[in-house]
Amino acid sequence: MRGVGALRGDAGFTLVDTIVGTVVGSILMVALVSVFLTGYTSLRVSQETLQGDADVQLTLTYLQVDVHGSSRDPNLLTVTNGGNTLKLSSPDPSSAGRLLTITYTYASAGSPAVGTLSRTVTDSTGATIRTGVVAHNLAGGLTGVFSATPCTPAPGAGCTSVSAALSFNVKGFTLTRTVLAAPQLAYP
């Protein structure tokens, strides 16, 4: 028969051993989960920042190319809607002598979503050829986004200089960019 002392020699874990192991394991798991969440958050912030920067670059590129390629006739370039709509006339590459109308509209309310800048291209009959949103992260409530200033580079030659002041929301920061461009083409 075995005595009380014989039980102490049996292999096994005591309650204290089990509790200490559980606490140490829990601390390690919390540390691993924390590292994972930090990495995930960092990746998400980087992706959002890159998307915001791409939005800014795309918008500025579209505006500059469209303004430079439009007619410098002041009658073919208008700013309306409190400075939130810019309308340009540009030659249609698919048909000689025909003009396309390119319209940029900043949405300060309604549809599309507030803080977006849409670009619509229509032909001379008014039929929509292409439409799309070129900026999604603009600050809401902007007024006077576009302005047009008449200029005369040479006696008798008409032109209009276009300015666009856009405020982008990128990761909680407001990034303001201004584009100043003048139409280069003397047609129609």
Contacts in CASP RR format, 6 or more apart in sequence:
PFRMAT RR
TARGET T0000
AUTHOR 0000-0000-0000
METHOD contacts of the structure
MODEL  1
MRGVGALRGDAGFTLVDTIVGTVVGSILMVALVSVFLTGYTSLRVSQETL
QGDADVQLTLTYLQVDVHGSSRDPNLLTVTNGGNTLKLSSPDPSSAGRLL
TITYTYASAGSPAVGTLSRTVTDSTGATIRTGVVAHNLAGGLTGVFSATP
CTPAPGAGCTSVSAALSFNVKGFTLTRTVLAAPQLAYP
45 171 0 8 1.000
48 170 0 8 1.000
48 171 0 8 1.000
49 170 0 8 1.000
49 171 0 8 1.000
52 137 0 8 1.000
52 168 0 8 1.000
52 170 0 8 1.000
52 171 0 8 1.000
53 170 0 8 1.000
55 135 0 8 1.000
55 136 0 8 1.000
55 137 0 8 1.000
55 168 0 8 1.000
55 170 0 8 1.000
56 135 0 8 1.000
56 166 0 8 1.000
56 168 0 8 1.000
56 170 0 8 1.000
56 175 0 8 1.000
56 177 0 8 1.000
58 134 0 8 1.000
58 135 0 8 1.000
59 117 0 8 1.000
59 134 0 8 1.000
59 135 0 8 1.000
59 166 0 8 1.000
60 166 0 8 1.000
60 177 0 8 1.000
60 179 0 8 1.000
62 119 0 8 1.000
62 134 0 8 1.000
63 104 0 8 1.000
63 164 0 8 1.000
63 179 0 8 1.000
63 181 0 8 1.000
64 179 0 8 1.000
64 181 0 8 1.000
66 88 0 8 1.000
66 90 0 8 1.000
66 102 0 8 1.000
66 104 0 8 1.000
66 119 0 8 1.000
67 88 0 8 1.000
67 162 0 8 1.000
67 179 0 8 1.000
67 181 0 8 1.000
67 182 0 8 1.000
67 183 0 8 1.000
68 181 0 8 1.000
68 182 0 8 1.000
68 183 0 8 1.000
68 184 0 8 1.000
69 90 0 8 1.000
69 91 0 8 1.000
69 183 0 8 1.000
69 184 0 8 1.000
69 185 0 8 1.000
70 76 0 8 1.000
70 77 0 8 1.000
70 88 0 8 1.000
70 89 0 8 1.000
70 90 0 8 1.000
70 102 0 8 1.000
70 183 0 8 1.000
70 185 0 8 1.000
71 77 0 8 1.000
71 88 0 8 1.000
71 89 0 8 1.000
71 90 0 8 1.000
71 91 0 8 1.000
71 99 0 8 1.000
71 183 0 8 1.000
71 185 0 8 1.000
71 186 0 8 1.000
71 187 0 8 1.000
71 188 0 8 1.000
72 157 0 8 1.000
72 158 0 8 1.000
72 159 0 8 1.000
72 160 0 8 1.000
72 182 0 8 1.000
72 183 0 8 1.000
72 184 0 8 1.000
72 185 0 8 1.000
72 186 0 8 1.000
73 89 0 8 1.000
73 158 0 8 1.000
73 187 0 8 1.000
73 188 0 8 1.000
74 148 0 8 1.000
74 150 0 8 1.000
74 158 0 8 1.000
74 159 0 8 1.000
74 160 0 8 1.000
76 88 0 8 1.000
76 89 0 8 1.000
76 99 0 8 1.000
76 188 0 8 1.000
77 86 0 8 1.000
77 87 0 8 1.000
77 88 0 8 1.000
77 89 0 8 1.000
77 148 0 8 1.000
77 160 0 8 1.000
77 162 0 8 1.000
77 183 0 8 1.000
78 86 0 8 1.000
78 87 0 8 1.000
78 148 0 8 1.000
79 85 0 8 1.000
79 86 0 8 1.000
79 87 0 8 1.000
79 146 0 8 1.000
79 147 0 8 1.000
79 148 0 8 1.000
79 162 0 8 1.000
80 87 0 8 1.000
81 105 0 8 1.000
82 143 0 8 1.000
82 144 0 8 1.000
83 143 0 8 1.000
83 144 0 8 1.000
83 145 0 8 1.000
83 146 0 8 1.000
83 147 0 8 1.000
84 105 0 8 1.000
84 106 0 8 1.000
84 108 0 8 1.000
84 142 0 8 1.000
84 143 0 8 1.000
84 144 0 8 1.000
84 145 0 8 1.000
84 146 0 8 1.000
85 103 0 8 1.000
85 104 0 8 1.000
85 105 0 8 1.000
85 106 0 8 1.000
85 146 0 8 1.000
86 103 0 8 1.000
86 104 0 8 1.000
86 146 0 8 1.000
86 148 0 8 1.000
86 162 0 8 1.000
86 164 0 8 1.000
87 101 0 8 1.000
87 102 0 8 1.000
87 103 0 8 1.000
87 104 0 8 1.000
88 101 0 8 1.000
88 102 0 8 1.000
88 103 0 8 1.000
88 162 0 8 1.000
88 183 0 8 1.000
89 99 0 8 1.000
89 100 0 8 1.000
89 101 0 8 1.000
89 102 0 8 1.000
90 99 0 8 1.000
90 100 0 8 1.000
90 101 0 8 1.000
90 102 0 8 1.000
91 97 0 8 1.000
91 98 0 8 1.000
91 99 0 8 1.000
91 100 0 8 1.000
91 185 0 8 1.000
91 187 0 8 1.000
92 98 0 8 1.000
92 99 0 8 1.000
92 100 0 8 1.000
92 123 0 8 1.000
92 124 0 8 1.000
97 188 0 8 1.000
98 123 0 8 1.000
98 124 0 8 1.000
99 124 0 8 1.000
99 188 0 8 1.000
100 121 0 8 1.000
100 122 0 8 1.000
100 123 0 8 1.000
100 124 0 8 1.000
100 129 0 8 1.000
101 121 0 8 1.000
101 122 0 8 1.000
101 123 0 8 1.000
101 124 0 8 1.000
101 126 0 8 1.000
102 119 0 8 1.000
102 120 0 8 1.000
102 121 0 8 1.000
103 119 0 8 1.000
103 120 0 8 1.000
103 121 0 8 1.000
103 122 0 8 1.000
104 117 0 8 1.000
104 118 0 8 1.000
104 119 0 8 1.000
104 134 0 8 1.000
104 146 0 8 1.000
104 164 0 8 1.000
105 117 0 8 1.000
105 118 0 8 1.000
105 120 0 8 1.000
106 115 0 8 1.000
106 116 0 8 1.000
106 117 0 8 1.000
106 138 0 8 1.000
106 142 0 8 1.000
106 145 0 8 1.000
106 146 0 8 1.000
107 113 0 8 1.000
107 114 0 8 1.000
107 115 0 8 1.000
107 116 0 8 1.000
107 117 0 8 1.000
107 118 0 8 1.000
108 114 0 8 1.000
108 115 0 8 1.000
108 140 0 8 1.000
108 141 0 8 1.000
108 142 0 8 1.000
108 143 0 8 1.000
112 118 0 8 1.000
112 133 0 8 1.000
113 136 0 8 1.000
114 140 0 8 1.000
114 141 0 8 1.000
115 135 0 8 1.000
115 136 0 8 1.000
115 137 0 8 1.000
115 138 0 8 1.000
115 139 0 8 1.000
115 140 0 8 1.000
115 141 0 8 1.000
115 142 0 8 1.000
116 133 0 8 1.000
116 135 0 8 1.000
116 136 0 8 1.000
116 138 0 8 1.000
117 133 0 8 1.000
117 134 0 8 1.000
117 135 0 8 1.000
117 138 0 8 1.000
117 145 0 8 1.000
117 166 0 8 1.000
118 131 0 8 1.000
118 132 0 8 1.000
118 133 0 8 1.000
118 134 0 8 1.000
119 130 0 8 1.000
119 131 0 8 1.000
119 132 0 8 1.000
119 133 0 8 1.000
119 134 0 8 1.000
120 128 0 8 1.000
120 130 0 8 1.000
120 131 0 8 1.000
120 132 0 8 1.000
121 128 0 8 1.000
121 129 0 8 1.000
121 130 0 8 1.000
121 131 0 8 1.000
122 128 0 8 1.000
122 129 0 8 1.000
123 129 0 8 1.000
135 166 0 8 1.000
135 168 0 8 1.000
137 168 0 8 1.000
137 169 0 8 1.000
137 170 0 8 1.000
138 166 0 8 1.000
138 167 0 8 1.000
138 168 0 8 1.000
138 169 0 8 1.000
139 167 0 8 1.000
139 168 0 8 1.000
139 169 0 8 1.000
139 174 0 8 1.000
142 165 0 8 1.000
142 166 0 8 1.000
142 167 0 8 1.000
144 165 0 8 1.000
145 164 0 8 1.000
145 165 0 8 1.000
145 166 0 8 1.000
146 162 0 8 1.000
146 163 0 8 1.000
146 164 0 8 1.000
147 162 0 8 1.000
147 163 0 8 1.000
147 164 0 8 1.000
147 165 0 8 1.000
148 160 0 8 1.000
148 161 0 8 1.000
148 162 0 8 1.000
148 163 0 8 1.000
149 160 0 8 1.000
149 161 0 8 1.000
149 162 0 8 1.000
149 163 0 8 1.000
150 158 0 8 1.000
150 159 0 8 1.000
150 160 0 8 1.000
150 161 0 8 1.000
151 158 0 8 1.000
151 159 0 8 1.000
151 160 0 8 1.000
151 161 0 8 1.000
151 182 0 8 1.000
152 158 0 8 1.000
152 159 0 8 1.000
153 159 0 8 1.000
157 186 0 8 1.000
159 182 0 8 1.000
159 183 0 8 1.000
160 182 0 8 1.000
160 183 0 8 1.000
161 180 0 8 1.000
161 181 0 8 1.000
161 182 0 8 1.000
162 179 0 8 1.000
162 180 0 8 1.000
162 181 0 8 1.000
162 182 0 8 1.000
162 183 0 8 1.000
163 178 0 8 1.000
163 179 0 8 1.000
163 180 0 8 1.000
164 178 0 8 1.000
164 179 0 8 1.000
165 176 0 8 1.000
165 177 0 8 1.000
165 178 0 8 1.000
166 176 0 8 1.000
166 177 0 8 1.000
166 178 0 8 1.000
166 179 0 8 1.000
167 174 0 8 1.000
167 175 0 8 1.000
167 176 0 8 1.000
168 174 0 8 1.000
168 175 0 8 1.000
168 176 0 8 1.000
168 177 0 8 1.000
169 175 0 8 1.000
END
